[in-house]
Amino acid sequence: MNTYIRNAMCALTVTSLLFIISFSFTTPARAEATAAQLEKMQSLMTMIKQLQEQLMQLKKSVSNDSSAKCTELSRPLFLGSSDRDSDGEVSKLQRFLTSTGHYTYGEVTGYYGPATQRAVQAWQSKKGVVNSGSPETTGYGIVGPSTRRMMSRECSSTTPAIVPKEKKDDLPRKDNTDKKEIEKTKPTEIKPSDKPEDKTTSPTAINIGIVEGQVTYGPVCPVENVDNPCVVPEEVYTSRRVVIYGPTEMNRIDSQSLSSTGHFRLVLKPGNYWLQIEPAGIKSGLKKPVTVLAGQTQIVNFDIDSGIR
């Protein structure tokens, strides 16, 4: 595409020179330009203007395409981050992951929710940064220094990125020794800032907390035999989601699917939240409050009445 732009610029320059030369030789010395010559001059000027406009549009298109295919981020991003506290970098990340095919939510929300975390994990796995573990143990799903550095290298095909010189052990390997690899990688993927390395891998190191819970559903048959109890089908749980609301109880932040056994695990920034299961049973879904503390795990369980009697 850049070659095409250079060729277009050359063509525009040549056209302008031909116009000047042509007019110089066809115009008699000390004589006024004829009407035909003026018309020809106007036509050539219009053509040059059109070429200039097309060239500007082409440059803009190439610029947008390049920025979508690569990104350079300046701060750590993780579940709960937003454009408000990252100066718009969550949206920038989502546009980048959309261009790579990993973020398929359908819109750029500016909020780092479960869908964005899954997209980051898929991208990390593809690029060999990390492909297992969790955000608080291996940095799996967190945009830390190693991930940001790797993302900036995607720009090398268009605009060379300035990448700090690395030691051999700092480069991600292509094997699956994930935990050992993360321990060797410096700086570690879970580091939340550019401050000196904090060797702890607890959630406190990245200022996040955990919320876990179990959803129970029943009864699933009118009469249950003690020796042969009714089994809850997996789709009963997988078709439901835990919805996360902000402290006002009305501001829906995100949602996450339940596991096939009804379990859920959320990684959130410290603060006050409300949780709800959708869809509910025969009653409207109950919202439960939870306060997330850095480095701690909170338990919130739900019981859903199926209405079967």
N, C-alpha and C positions, 0 to 999 in steps of 0.2 A: 504493500500500500504506500509506503514512504517513497519507493522508487517511482510509483505512478505520479505522486505529487511533484517530484523533481522533474519528471518528464513534462508534466503539464506546465510547470513554471518556465521550462526551456521553450516550450511551444509558444507560450504567451510572449516571451521576450523576442523570439524570432519574428512573430507576427507583428509586433510593434516596430521592430527594425525595418521589416519589409515595407510597412506602411510609410515610415519616414523616408526611406530610400525612394520608394515609388513616387511619392508626392514631390520629392526634390527634383527628380529627373523629368517628371511630366509637366512640371510648372515652368513656363517660360520665365526667363529672368526679367525682373521689373514689370511683370504683367499681373493683372488681377486673376485670381483663380476663377475658372469657369464654374457654372452651375453644376455641371456633371462632376467636376473634381470635388466641389464642396459636398455633393451628395455622397460621393464615394468615401470621402473623409469621415462624414457623419456615420456611414454604415460601418466602417472599420472601427470607429470609436465605440459604437454600440456593441460590436462583437467583442472588443477587448474588455468592456465593462462586464459583459455576460460571463466571459471566461474568468475574470477576477472573482465574481460572485460565486461561481461554481467551485473555484479553488478554495475559497474561504469555507464553504460548506463541507468540502472534502476534508480540509484540515480539522474542522470541528468534529466530524464523524470519526476520524482516526484517533483524535484525542480522547473522545468518549469511550471508544472501543478499548483503547489502551488502559484507561483508568479502571474499566470494569474487569479486565483480565488480570489485573494485579492491584495490590494495595499496600500501603505503608502505614502501619498503625504505631502509635506512640505510647500507648498505655495498656495495662493488663485488662482483659475483658472476661467476664465469667457470668454464670447464672445470676440474674438480678440486675446486671448492669443496664444502663439505658443511655440514650443520647444526652439526657440532661446532665448526667455526671461523667460523661466521656467526651463531651464536646462534639457530638455527632458521629463518633467512631463506630457505634453499634450499627447504625444504618450503612455506614461505609463497609463494614464487615459483611453485612447481609447482602449488599449488592455484589460484592466480590464472590461470595459463596453461591449466589444465584448464577453468576456467569460461569462458574465451574460445574454447576449442576448438582451441588450438594444441598443447597438451601431451596426447598420446594414448598415452602409455606404458602407462597402465592402473593405475598406483599411484604414490603419493607416496613417493619413496625417500629424500629428504633428501640426495641426492648429485647434483651438477651434472655429468651425463655428456653424451654425444653427443645423446641424445634431448632433454634439456633445452636444450642449445645450439641444436638445430634449431628447437625451439619458440620460443626467444627470437628467433632470426633471422627466423622467419615473422612474429612479432609486430612486430618492428622494421620489416620491410618494409611491413606493412599500415599502420603508423602513420606511415611516412615518416621514421623516424629515420635509418636506413641500410639499404641493400638489396644491397650487394655488398662485395667485398673479403674480408678475413679478420680474426680476432680481434686479431692483432698489428699489422695495418696500418690498419684502419678502425674497429676495435671491433665488427665484425659478429659477433654472438653473445656479446658481453659486456654484462652489466648494469652500465653505468657511470652517471655523473651524468645525462646526457640521457635515457637510457632510464628511470631511476628517476623522474625528474621527469615524464616523459610518463605513466608508470604511475599516479603519484599523482593526475593529473588525471582519471583514470577515476572517482575518488571524488567528483568535483564534483557529480554528479547526486544524491548522497545526503548526504554530509558534505563541505562545502567544504574543500579542501586549501589550506594556506598555501604558495604558490609564490613563490619569489624573483622580483623584477622583472627582466625580461630585456631585453637590447638586441634590436633588430630582427634583427641577424645571428645571434643565438643560436637563433632559432626554426627547426626543421627545415623544409626546402622539400619540395615535392611532385615535383620533377623528379628525373632520374636521374644528376645530376652528383655521384656519391657521394663520390669521393675529395676533390673540391674542397669539397663540403659539410662533410665531416668536418673538413677543415683550417680551415674558417671557424667551425665550432661551438666555442664556449667555455663550459664546459670540454670538452675532447675526450672522446669516448666511451671511449677506452682508458685513461683515467686511473684507477689502482687505488685512490686514496684522495682525501681532500679537501685534500691538501697542495697548495702552489703548482704551477701547471701545468708538467708536464714535456713539452717539445715533441718529444722523441724518440718514434718509433713502433716501435722495436724491441721484441722480446719481453721484453728486460730491464726495460722500463718498467713492465710489469705482472707481473713475476716468474713467467714461464712459459717452458717449453722446448718444442721440437718433436721428434717422433720420426717419421721417414719410413721406408718400406720397400717392397720389391717382392716379391711372391709369384710364384714360377714353378711351373707344373704340367706334368707330363709323364712319360712320353710319352703322346700321345693316340691313337696308332695303332701297330700292331705294327711296321711298316716305314715309315720316313720317306724320301721322295725329296728329295735335296739341292736340286733345282731346283723342287720343289713340296712344301714342308714342310707337315706337318699343322698346322692352325690350332686353337688352343684356343678353344672356344666361350665367349662372354661369361658365360653362366650358371655356368660352372665357377668363376669368380671371384666373381660377384655373390651366389652362394649361400653363400659363406664369409664368416667374420667374424674380425677380429683381436680376441682377448680380452685384457683388461688385468687383471693381478693385482697385488696389493700386494707389499710387500717379503717377506712370509712365503711367497709362492708359492701359498698356499692361499686367500687372501682375494680373491675375484673382485670387481673394482670395476665394470667396465663392458665394453662391446664395441662394435665399429663395423664396418659392412659394407665389403668391399673394392670398389674401383672395377671397371669392366668389363675393365680391363687388369691387375688384380691389385695395384694400388697402394693404399697407405694412408698417411694423414697424421694424426697425433695431436697435440693441444695439451694438455700436462699440466703440473701444478705440479712444481717440482723435487723429486726424490726417487728412490728405487729401485723399479723395477717389473719384472714378468715379463710377456712377451708370448707368446701361443699362437694358432695358426690352427685354427679349427673350421669344418666337420669336417676331419679330416686325411685323408691318403691311406691306403695299406695299412698304414702304421705309426701308432702312437699319436702324437698331436700333440706335437712337441718344444716345450718352453718355453725362451725365451731371455731372459736378464736384460738390463736396460738402465738406465743411470743418467741421469736427466733433469737438465740444468743450465739455469739461467735464461739466456735469450738465445742458446742454442746449439741446433743441430740434430743429432740422433743418427740413424744409419742402421742399421736392422735388417732383413735380408732373410731370406726363407724359401724352401726348395725342397720341393715336395710330390711324392712318388713315387706315380704313379697305379696302378702295378702292372701296366700293360699291357706285354707282352713279345712 
